[in-house]
Structure formats: structure tokens, C-alpha cells
Amino acid sequence: MQAAAFSIMEGKRQGAMKQANCLNNQAKKRGQRAYGIFVAAVSLAFLTAVAVSCATFTPAANRLISETFLVAVNVYPAESVWACYEVTPEEKWMYYGWQLGNNRGIHVRTEQYDSVGHIIFSPDLNRFAYAAIESHKYLVVVDGIESRRYDETRSCVFSPDSKRVAYVARERRKQFVVVDGIEGRQYDDVGDLIFSPDSKRVAYAAELGDRCFVVTDEIEGRQHRALGEQLSKVLPVFSPDSKRVAYIAREGRKQFVVVDGIESSQYDDIGDLIFSPDSKRVAYAAELGDKCFVVVDGIEGRQYDDIGDLIFSPDSQRLAYKAEVDNKCFMVVDGVEGKQYDGIGTGTLIFSPDSKRMAYGAYLKDRGFVVVDQIEGKQYDAIGDLIFSPDSKRLAYGAQADSKRFVVVDGMEGRRYDDISAPVFGPDSKRMAYAAELGDKCFVVVDETEGKKYDAANDIGEGRIVFDLPDSLHYLAAKGNSLYLVEETILPR
């Protein structure tokens, strides 16, 4: 579950944006306290106990609930606390870091340094890494093992399979990448690095003298005069099959895309560079003069005033994006323009898993609604995240009306609450769950049945509901000053 699952739709017209901005400001003033049982960043708190197992079982309607105590959370005058609480079907882990005065520490290692950076975790949550400073020297600690000291370190990242780790280091005026403890060639400047989806390859942008290039597997690519205004913001893109690499380069005031070493035509600006899921197609947004258009497989599309939010369907056969003409927005799907609206919700466009259906958020004046298969839904004050069920037959999203929020599933409105999380479907598409807040209590709603109530927290960050099986799920919850892992089994009625 995402902490800020409710996304207010965005547009360019000031009049239409006024309501959305107001709603967004209200959300910020609430301290993003929504879904308080899913704690991730605990402000003004100090985590004082190591997780221990103490399970209890409580029936709630047709749901069997098991609670396992993890840690106590006590109010403490700490200057800042950062934390990472994650739950997955395979592992349940919790780590945190804290700062009090000049002292810093992390739960996973008791040794202290002069300064400690934020902790990052491998995708499988079995490994951790963080940067530290000791005697004015930087080091990276991976699974409790220290690297050698450098003048600076940054951009630490784990590979998707969690087996590899890499970061950028600096000694004097030279920068280089360290992958699995092995230092690469030194350059004048190095951008952020990225692992390929299969975790076998590493790519990053580098500068040496007056030339810039992308380094892939420690092999320098084609040289360019510039890759961007800031090298640190240049990030190569791997195809999903990890075999292809693409990036944006610059020649004077013109930009162009390089795919597998082959340069495209030059444009004034380029953005939204993506590969299709099958890795065979490439698309990006380009600007020439005062017009924008999409380039797909090297072919330029129709010109518009503005475009964005490019997305391929899961089967790679379809492409959709948002376009704008004369302050009116519409979707372009497979080259066909849809109905015009005052705005289209940024990032709301989704394809169904079978690629046959499409949905997005739109608005007319200050009223938002969802468009599914070109059919407009009911209008609301605001629209939240959209999600199709795994079988592509069902659609759910969050909505807001009269300062209350609720989930709409298959066109049917659920009960209204003070706040809600993004909905999630079970693996068989039959069940749907989300977190809700009402007053000072939070709970998980499964198929519109409310679960056991827990306490709302002072702050909220990353967290989620995870379906383990069609009839079982788990999440994190707070009761008083204690944090619990909650595992539920839905019983037959």
C-alpha cells in the first residue's frame, strides 16, 4: 500500500486546478496521517525494543486475526527518526534509524559513526546498506560490513535480485563506480547508476574531459559533447529483457535518443523515454518548435501543444498518452484521439492486465471522474488511484465527496471515511481490500466488511496490504505504543 495513495488529478488550467490544489493542501495539513495503521516514518519517536514474537488470535466477523508484537514505540525528544517497515509474502522485516543530538544509530547495527545516512534495503528485504561518515571520511556499510574510506560516496543501489550492490565514490577530483566492492575506471564526473532488470548489467553516464558517454558493463559507449545539463540526472534505460540500452544525449541545443548505439533525429527537447514490455519497441515524447509529438519506433506522430504520460499495454501492442490542444486534454490510444476534457489526471492512465481495457481519471471544471473503455463514470470532488483486478474484469478507485473518501468498485460506492488507502485486489480477483480511517481509529476493509480497529499514528509513510492467498492477507498495525504484524484469514460465511 502506498502512503499517499490518494492522488489529486492535475491539469494546466488554473480554474480547474483550484479545487484540486485546495484538496491537496488539505491532505498536507492533515499530515498525511491517512491509513495510520500502516506506519513507516515515525516522527518524534524513538523505537526502543527489538521485535519479539507474541501472537494472539482474535475473530472479527468472518475474519480470523493473528497479531504478532514487533516493537514498542515510545515518545522521545529525538530530533529526527527515519524508518523502513516492510511486509512481503516471503519475509516480514522491520528496520529503523534515529538521530538524537550528534549521535546516530541504526537498529541493524549498534556501532555508531559521526554521521549516518538513510538506510536502503534490497528488494527481498534480506539485505541493508547505508552511508556513514567517520573522521571526515565516507564509507558504505553493506550487511554490517564496511567498505574502505573515500572522500565521498553516494547513490547506493541494490540489484533487482538483491545479490549485488553498487554506489558512486569520489577520491580527490575523480569519481568512479564501485560494484560488488570492485572499483571501476575513474572519471571527472559520474551520474547515478542503474542495474538491468536481470541484475547482470550496470550502466551509468560519465564525463572525461570534454566528452560524455554511457558506460555499460564497464565498456564506454559512443562519445558525445553532452548528455544533459546535469550529468547526475542522466539515467540510462534498460529494456525489460536487459539486452538493450537507451539514453538521451545533447548536441548543442538539440537533443536526440541513442538506442543500442544508434542516434535518432534531433529535437528541441525529449522526455518519457520507454521500452515496451516485450523490449522490441521504443517510444518517447519530443518537442520541435512550439509543437510536441510522440516518436514510436522512429516514426513521428501527430503534433499537439503538449503530450505526456506515455504507456505501453502489457502485451506491447498498444500505446497511449495524454495530449493537449487549445487548453483541452484528451487521450490518444493507438493513434486515435479520445473525447476532450478540461484535464486528464497525471499518472492515472492504466491498461488492464489483458491489454484489452483502459481507464483514466479526467475532469470537467472542478469535477473529477473515471473514464473506463470510453465510458464516463460518476463525477466527484476528486479521484484517487485506479486499479484493475488481475483477471481484468473489475476496476476499483478512490473518490472524494463532501470531504469524505471512499472506494468505488465496479461502479458501486463503498462506505465513506475520513481517509482511505489505495485498494488492492486478491490474486483471484474476487476479494478487494483497503485501509480506512474514521476518527482516531484505522482498520482494514475487506469486501466492504470492516476489520479490527487500531490506533492512528502521528505520521505515515510506506506500508501496504499484502494478499498471501485469495483468502489471507497481512499488514502492520499500531495499538497504543506497540506495533504489530497482523495476519488475517477470511473464513467462509
C-alpha positions as CSV (number, residue, x, y, z in Angstrom):
1,M,0.0,0.0,0.0
2,Q,1.3,3.5,-0.8
3,A,1.3,6.0,2.0
4,A,-0.2,8.8,-0.2
5,A,-2.4,6.6,-2.3
6,F,-4.9,9.4,-3.0
7,S,-3.6,11.4,-6.0
8,I,-5.5,14.5,-6.8
9,M,-5.7,14.9,-10.6
10,E,-3.6,17.6,-12.2
11,G,-4.1,19.8,-15.1
12,K,-2.9,23.1,-16.5
13,R,-6.0,25.3,-16.4
14,Q,-5.9,27.5,-13.3
15,G,-9.6,27.5,-12.8
16,A,-9.9,23.7,-12.9
17,M,-6.8,23.3,-10.7
18,K,-8.1,25.5,-7.9
19,Q,-10.2,22.7,-6.3
20,A,-7.5,20.1,-6.7
21,N,-4.9,22.4,-5.1
22,C,-7.3,23.1,-2.3
23,L,-7.8,19.3,-1.7
24,N,-4.1,18.7,-1.9
25,N,-3.4,21.4,0.7
26,Q,-6.0,19.9,3.0
27,A,-4.2,16.5,2.7
28,K,-0.9,18.1,3.5
29,K,-2.4,19.8,6.5
30,R,-3.7,16.5,7.7
31,G,-0.1,15.5,8.0
32,Q,-0.7,12.7,5.5
33,R,-2.0,10.8,8.5
34,A,-4.2,8.6,6.4
35,Y,-4.0,4.9,6.9
36,G,-2.4,5.4,10.2
37,I,-2.1,1.7,11.0
38,F,0.5,1.4,8.2
39,V,3.4,3.1,9.9
40,A,6.7,3.8,8.2
41,A,8.2,7.1,9.3
42,V,7.6,7.8,13.0
43,S,8.1,11.5,13.8
44,L,9.3,12.5,17.3
45,A,9.5,8.9,18.3
46,F,12.3,6.5,19.3
47,L,11.9,2.8,18.7
48,T,13.0,1.2,21.9
49,A,12.6,-2.5,21.6
50,V,13.7,-5.3,19.3
51,A,10.9,-7.3,17.7
52,V,9.8,-10.3,19.6
53,S,7.1,-12.9,18.7
54,C,3.9,-13.0,20.8
55,A,0.9,-14.0,18.7
56,T,-2.7,-13.7,19.7
57,F,-5.8,-14.7,17.8
58,T,-9.0,-12.7,17.6
59,P,-12.0,-13.4,15.4
60,A,-13.6,-10.4,13.7
61,A,-16.8,-11.2,11.9
62,N,-15.7,-13.8,9.3
63,R,-12.0,-13.0,9.7
64,L,-9.6,-14.8,11.9
65,I,-6.9,-12.3,13.0
66,S,-3.4,-13.2,14.3
67,E,-1.3,-10.4,15.9
68,T,2.4,-10.6,16.4
69,F,4.1,-8.0,18.6
70,L,7.0,-6.4,16.8
71,V,8.3,-3.3,18.7
72,A,7.3,-0.7,21.3
73,V,7.1,2.9,20.2
74,N,7.6,5.5,22.9
75,V,7.6,9.3,22.7
76,Y,11.1,10.6,22.9
77,P,12.6,14.1,22.2
78,A,14.5,12.9,19.1
79,E,15.4,15.5,16.5
80,S,14.6,13.1,13.7
81,V,13.7,9.5,13.1
82,W,13.6,7.6,9.9
83,A,12.3,4.1,9.4
84,C,11.5,1.4,7.0
85,Y,8.7,-1.0,7.8
86,E,8.0,-3.5,5.0
87,V,5.9,-6.7,4.7
88,T,6.1,-9.2,1.9
89,P,4.6,-12.7,1.5
90,E,8.0,-14.2,2.0
91,E,9.5,-12.2,4.8
92,K,8.4,-9.7,7.5
93,W,11.2,-7.3,8.3
94,M,11.5,-4.0,10.2
95,Y,14.5,-1.7,10.4
96,Y,15.0,1.8,11.6
97,G,17.5,4.6,12.1
98,W,17.5,7.5,14.6
99,Q,19.3,10.7,15.5
100,L,19.5,12.5,18.8
101,G,21.9,15.4,19.1
102,N,25.1,14.4,17.4
103,N,24.5,10.7,17.9
104,R,23.1,8.5,15.3
105,G,22.4,4.8,15.2
106,I,20.6,2.1,13.3
107,H,18.6,-0.8,14.5
108,V,20.5,-3.3,12.4
109,R,23.9,-2.3,13.7
110,T,24.7,-0.9,17.1
111,E,28.0,0.7,16.2
112,Q,27.8,4.5,15.9
113,Y,29.6,6.8,13.5
114,D,30.0,10.6,13.3
115,S,27.1,10.6,10.9
116,V,24.8,8.0,9.3
117,G,22.7,8.3,6.1
118,H,19.4,6.8,5.4
119,I,19.2,3.0,5.2
120,I,18.3,1.3,1.9
121,F,17.1,-2.2,1.6
122,S,17.4,-4.9,-1.0
123,P,14.2,-5.8,-2.9
124,D,13.9,-9.0,-0.9
125,L,14.4,-7.1,2.3
126,N,17.1,-9.5,3.4
127,R,20.0,-7.1,3.0
128,F,20.6,-3.5,4.0
129,A,23.1,-0.7,3.2
130,Y,23.8,2.8,4.4
131,A,26.4,5.5,4.1
132,A,28.3,6.7,7.1
133,I,31.0,9.4,7.9
134,E,33.8,8.7,10.3
135,S,36.8,11.1,10.8
136,H,35.7,13.1,7.8
137,K,35.8,10.1,5.5
138,Y,32.9,8.4,3.8
139,L,32.1,4.7,3.8
140,V,29.3,2.4,2.8
141,V,28.2,-0.3,5.2
142,V,26.5,-3.3,3.5
143,D,25.1,-6.0,5.7
144,G,27.2,-4.7,8.5
145,I,30.5,-4.9,6.5
146,E,32.3,-1.6,6.0
147,S,33.8,-0.5,2.7
148,R,37.1,1.3,2.5
149,R,37.1,5.0,3.2
150,Y,36.5,7.6,0.4
151,D,36.3,11.4,0.2
152,E,32.6,11.0,-0.7
153,T,30.0,8.3,-1.5
154,R,26.5,8.5,-3.0
155,S,23.8,6.7,-5.0
156,C,23.9,3.3,-3.4
157,V,21.6,0.8,-5.0
158,F,20.8,-2.9,-4.9
159,S,20.3,-5.0,-7.9
160,P,16.7,-6.3,-8.6
161,D,17.7,-9.8,-7.5
162,S,19.2,-8.4,-4.2
163,K,22.5,-10.2,-4.8
164,R,24.6,-7.2,-5.9
165,V,25.2,-3.7,-4.7
166,A,26.8,-0.6,-6.3
167,Y,27.5,3.0,-5.5
168,V,29.4,6.1,-6.7
169,A,32.6,7.1,-4.9
170,R,35.0,10.1,-5.1
171,E,38.7,10.4,-4.3
172,R,40.0,13.9,-4.7
173,R,38.7,15.2,-8.1
174,K,37.9,11.8,-9.6
175,Q,34.7,9.8,-9.4
176,F,34.1,6.1,-10.1
177,V,31.5,3.3,-9.6
178,V,32.0,0.5,-7.1
179,V,30.2,-2.6,-8.0
180,D,30.3,-5.6,-5.5
181,G,33.3,-4.0,-3.9
182,I,35.2,-3.6,-7.2
183,E,36.2,-0.1,-8.3
184,G,35.7,0.9,-11.9
185,R,37.6,3.4,-14.0
186,Q,37.9,6.9,-12.8
187,Y,36.2,9.9,-14.5
188,D,35.7,13.6,-14.0
189,D,32.0,13.1,-13.2
190,V,29.7,10.1,-12.9
191,G,25.9,10.1,-13.0
192,D,23.6,7.8,-11.0
193,L,23.9,4.1,-11.9
194,I,21.2,1.5,-12.8
195,F,21.1,-2.3,-12.8
196,S,19.4,-4.1,-15.6
197,P,16.2,-6.0,-14.8
198,D,18.1,-9.3,-14.8
199,S,20.7,-7.8,-12.4
200,K,23.6,-8.8,-14.6
201,R,24.4,-5.5,-16.1
202,V,25.2,-2.0,-14.8
203,A,25.0,1.3,-16.7
204,Y,25.7,5.0,-15.9
205,A,26.7,8.2,-17.6
206,A,30.3,9.5,-17.3
207,E,32.3,12.5,-18.3
208,L,36.0,12.7,-19.1
209,G,37.5,15.9,-20.4
210,D,35.1,17.5,-22.9
211,R,33.4,14.2,-23.8
212,C,30.4,12.4,-22.3
213,F,29.3,8.8,-22.8
214,V,27.3,6.0,-21.2
215,V,29.3,3.2,-19.6
216,T,27.6,-0.3,-19.8
217,D,29.3,-3.2,-18.1
218,E,32.5,-1.1,-17.9
219,I,32.5,-0.6,-21.7
220,E,32.4,3.1,-22.8
221,G,29.8,3.8,-25.4
222,R,29.6,6.4,-28.1
223,Q,31.1,9.8,-27.2
224,H,29.0,13.0,-27.1
225,R,29.7,16.6,-26.2
226,A,27.0,16.5,-23.6
227,L,24.3,14.1,-22.2
228,G,22.3,16.8,-20.4
229,E,22.5,19.9,-18.4
230,Q,23.3,17.9,-15.2
231,L,25.1,14.5,-15.6
232,S,23.7,13.4,-12.3
233,K,20.2,13.5,-13.7
234,V,21.1,11.4,-16.8
235,L,20.0,7.8,-16.2
236,P,20.2,5.2,-19.0
237,V,17.2,3.0,-19.6
238,F,17.4,-0.8,-19.9
239,S,14.8,-2.8,-21.8
240,P,12.8,-5.3,-19.8
241,D,14.8,-8.2,-21.2
242,S,18.0,-6.4,-20.2
243,K,19.5,-6.7,-23.7
244,R,19.0,-3.1,-24.9
245,V,20.1,0.3,-23.6
246,A,18.7,3.7,-24.4
247,Y,19.5,7.3,-23.3
248,I,19.1,10.9,-24.2
249,A,22.1,12.9,-25.5
250,R,22.7,16.5,-26.4
251,E,24.4,18.2,-29.3
252,G,24.5,22.0,-28.8
253,R,20.9,23.0,-28.1
254,K,19.4,19.8,-29.7
255,Q,18.6,16.5,-28.0
256,F,18.4,13.0,-29.5
257,V,17.8,9.5,-28.3
258,V,20.5,6.8,-28.6
259,V,19.2,3.2,-28.7
260,D,21.7,0.4,-29.0
261,G,24.3,3.0,-30.2
262,I,22.1,4.3,-33.0
263,E,21.1,8.0,-32.8
264,S,17.6,9.3,-33.6
265,S,16.7,12.6,-35.2
266,Q,17.4,15.7,-33.2
267,Y,14.7,17.7,-31.4
268,D,14.5,20.7,-29.1
269,D,13.5,18.6,-26.1
270,I,12.9,14.9,-25.3
271,G,11.2,13.1,-22.4
272,D,9.3,10.0,-21.3
273,L,11.7,7.5,-22.9
274,I,10.3,4.0,-22.5
275,F,10.7,0.5,-23.9
276,S,7.7,-1.8,-24.5
277,P,7.2,-4.7,-22.1
278,D,8.5,-7.1,-24.8
279,S,11.6,-4.9,-25.3
280,K,11.0,-4.7,-29.0
281,R,9.6,-1.2,-29.2
282,V,10.8,2.3,-28.1
283,A,8.7,5.4,-27.6
284,Y,9.4,8.9,-26.3
285,A,7.9,12.4,-26.3
286,A,9.7,15.0,-28.5
287,E,9.4,18.8,-28.9
288,L,10.2,20.8,-32.0
289,G,9.4,24.5,-32.1
290,D,6.1,25.0,-30.3
291,K,4.7,21.6,-31.0
292,C,5.0,18.2,-29.3
293,F,4.6,14.7,-30.6
294,V,5.3,11.0,-29.8
295,V,8.0,9.1,-31.6
296,V,7.4,5.4,-31.8
297,D,9.9,3.1,-33.3
298,G,11.4,6.1,-35.1
299,I,8.1,7.3,-36.6
300,E,6.8,10.7,-35.5
301,G,3.2,11.0,-34.6
302,R,0.7,13.8,-34.9
303,Q,1.7,17.2,-33.4
304,Y,0.0,18.7,-30.3
305,D,0.5,21.6,-27.9
306,D,1.7,19.2,-25.2
307,I,1.9,15.5,-24.5
308,G,2.8,13.2,-21.6
309,D,2.2,10.0,-19.7
310,L,3.3,7.6,-22.4
311,I,2.4,4.0,-21.6
312,F,2.5,0.7,-23.5
313,S,-0.1,-2.0,-22.9
314,P,1.2,-5.2,-21.1
315,D,1.2,-7.1,-24.4
316,S,3.3,-4.3,-26.1
317,Q,0.8,-3.9,-28.9
318,R,-0.9,-0.7,-27.8
319,L,0.4,2.8,-26.9
320,A,-1.5,5.5,-25.1
321,Y,-0.6,9.0,-24.0
322,K,-2.2,12.3,-22.9
323,A,-2.3,15.2,-25.4
324,E,-3.4,18.8,-25.2
325,V,-4.7,21.2,-27.9
326,D,-6.1,24.7,-27.1
327,N,-6.2,24.0,-23.4
328,K,-8.2,20.9,-23.9
329,C,-6.9,17.5,-22.9
330,F,-7.6,14.0,-24.3
331,M,-6.2,10.5,-24.6
332,V,-4.6,9.2,-27.7
333,V,-4.8,5.4,-27.9
334,D,-3.4,3.6,-30.9
335,G,-3.3,6.9,-32.7
336,V,-7.0,7.6,-32.1
337,E,-7.9,10.7,-30.2
338,G,-10.5,10.4,-27.4
339,K,-13.0,12.9,-26.0
340,Q,-11.7,16.2,-24.9
341,Y,-11.8,17.3,-21.2
342,D,-10.6,20.2,-19.2
343,G,-7.8,18.0,-17.8
344,I,-6.6,14.4,-17.5
345,G,-5.3,13.1,-14.2
346,T,-1.5,12.9,-14.3
347,G,-0.4,9.2,-13.9
348,T,-3.9,7.9,-13.8
349,L,-3.9,6.1,-17.2
350,I,-3.8,2.3,-16.8
351,F,-4.3,-0.7,-19.1
352,S,-5.9,-3.9,-17.8
353,P,-3.6,-6.9,-17.4
354,D,-5.0,-8.5,-20.6
355,S,-4.4,-5.2,-22.5
356,K,-7.9,-5.0,-23.7
357,R,-9.3,-2.4,-21.4
358,M,-8.1,1.1,-20.4
359,A,-9.1,3.6,-17.7
360,Y,-8.0,7.0,-16.6
361,G,-9.1,10.0,-14.5
362,A,-10.5,13.1,-16.2
363,Y,-12.2,16.3,-15.1
364,L,-14.6,19.0,-16.4
365,K,-14.3,22.3,-14.5
366,D,-13.7,21.2,-10.9
367,R,-15.4,17.8,-11.1
368,G,-13.4,14.6,-11.5
369,F,-14.5,11.2,-12.8
370,V,-13.1,8.0,-14.2
371,V,-13.3,7.0,-17.9
372,V,-13.4,3.2,-18.5
373,D,-13.4,1.9,-22.0
374,Q,-14.5,5.4,-23.1
375,I,-17.5,5.4,-20.7
376,E,-17.6,8.2,-18.2
377,G,-18.3,7.4,-14.5
378,K,-20.0,9.4,-11.8
379,Q,-18.4,12.8,-11.0
380,Y,-16.8,13.5,-7.7
381,D,-14.7,16.2,-6.0
382,A,-11.5,14.2,-6.6
383,I,-10.4,10.8,-7.9
384,G,-7.7,8.6,-6.4
385,D,-5.6,5.7,-7.7
386,L,-7.1,3.3,-10.2
387,I,-6.5,-0.5,-10.3
388,F,-7.8,-3.3,-12.5
389,S,-8.2,-6.8,-11.0
390,P,-5.8,-9.5,-12.1
391,D,-8.5,-11.0,-14.4
392,S,-9.1,-7.6,-16.0
393,K,-12.8,-7.7,-15.3
394,R,-13.1,-5.4,-12.3
395,L,-12.0,-1.8,-11.6
396,A,-11.6,0.0,-8.3
397,Y,-10.5,3.5,-7.4
398,G,-10.7,6.1,-4.6
399,A,-13.1,9.0,-4.7
400,Q,-13.9,12.1,-2.6
401,A,-17.1,13.9,-2.0
402,D,-18.1,16.4,0.7
403,S,-14.7,15.9,2.5
404,K,-15.2,12.2,2.8
405,R,-13.3,9.5,0.9
406,F,-14.5,6.1,-0.3
407,V,-13.7,3.3,-2.7
408,V,-15.7,2.7,-5.9
409,V,-15.6,-0.9,-7.1
410,D,-17.4,-1.9,-10.3
411,G,-19.3,1.4,-10.2
412,M,-20.6,0.8,-6.6
413,E,-19.6,3.2,-3.8
414,G,-18.4,1.9,-0.5
415,R,-18.8,3.4,2.9
416,R,-17.4,6.9,3.4
417,Y,-14.5,7.5,5.7
418,D,-12.2,10.3,6.8
419,D,-9.4,8.8,4.7
420,I,-8.6,5.6,2.7
421,S,-5.7,3.9,1.1
422,A,-5.3,2.6,-2.4
423,P,-7.4,-0.5,-2.9
424,V,-5.8,-3.8,-3.7
425,F,-7.4,-7.0,-5.3
426,G,-6.7,-10.5,-4.2
427,P,-4.9,-12.9,-6.6
428,D,-8.1,-14.5,-7.8
429,S,-9.8,-11.0,-8.3
430,K,-12.7,-11.9,-6.1
431,R,-11.7,-10.0,-3.0
432,M,-10.7,-6.4,-2.6
433,A,-9.1,-4.7,0.5
434,Y,-8.1,-1.2,1.6
435,A,-7.3,0.7,4.8
436,A,-9.7,3.2,6.2
437,E,-9.5,5.9,8.9
438,L,-12.5,7.0,10.9
439,G,-12.0,9.4,13.8
440,D,-8.9,8.2,15.7
441,K,-9.2,4.6,14.6
442,C,-7.9,2.7,11.5
443,F,-8.8,-0.7,10.1
444,V,-8.7,-2.8,7.0
445,V,-11.9,-3.2,4.9
446,V,-12.2,-6.5,3.0
447,D,-15.2,-6.8,0.6
448,E,-16.7,-3.8,2.5
449,T,-16.5,-5.6,5.8
450,E,-14.6,-3.6,8.4
451,G,-11.9,-5.4,10.4
452,K,-10.4,-4.9,13.9
453,K,-9.8,-1.3,14.8
454,Y,-6.3,0.0,15.6
455,D,-4.9,3.4,16.6
456,A,-3.9,6.1,14.1
457,A,-0.3,7.1,14.3
458,N,1.3,10.6,14.4
459,D,2.8,10.1,11.0
460,I,2.5,7.8,8.0
461,G,4.9,6.5,5.4
462,E,5.4,3.4,3.2
463,G,3.3,0.4,4.0
464,R,0.8,-1.9,2.3
465,I,-1.7,-4.6,2.5
466,V,-0.4,-7.9,1.0
467,F,-2.6,-10.8,-0.1
468,D,-0.7,-14.0,0.6
469,L,-3.5,-16.2,-0.8
470,P,-7.0,-15.5,-2.1
471,D,-8.3,-15.7,1.5
472,S,-5.4,-14.4,3.5
473,L,-3.5,-11.2,3.9
474,H,-1.2,-9.3,6.2
475,Y,-0.2,-5.7,7.2
476,L,1.3,-3.7,10.0
477,A,-0.9,-2.0,12.7
478,A,-0.4,0.1,15.9
479,K,-2.1,-0.4,19.2
480,G,-1.1,2.3,21.8
481,N,2.7,2.3,21.8
482,S,3.1,-1.1,20.2
483,L,3.5,-2.1,16.6
484,Y,2.1,-5.5,15.4
485,L,2.2,-7.7,12.3
486,V,-1.4,-8.6,11.6
487,E,-2.2,-11.7,9.6
488,E,-5.8,-12.3,8.6
489,T,-7.7,-15.4,7.2
490,I,-11.1,-14.8,5.7
491,L,-13.5,-17.5,6.7
492,P,-16.4,-18.8,4.7
493,R,-19.7,-17.2,5.6
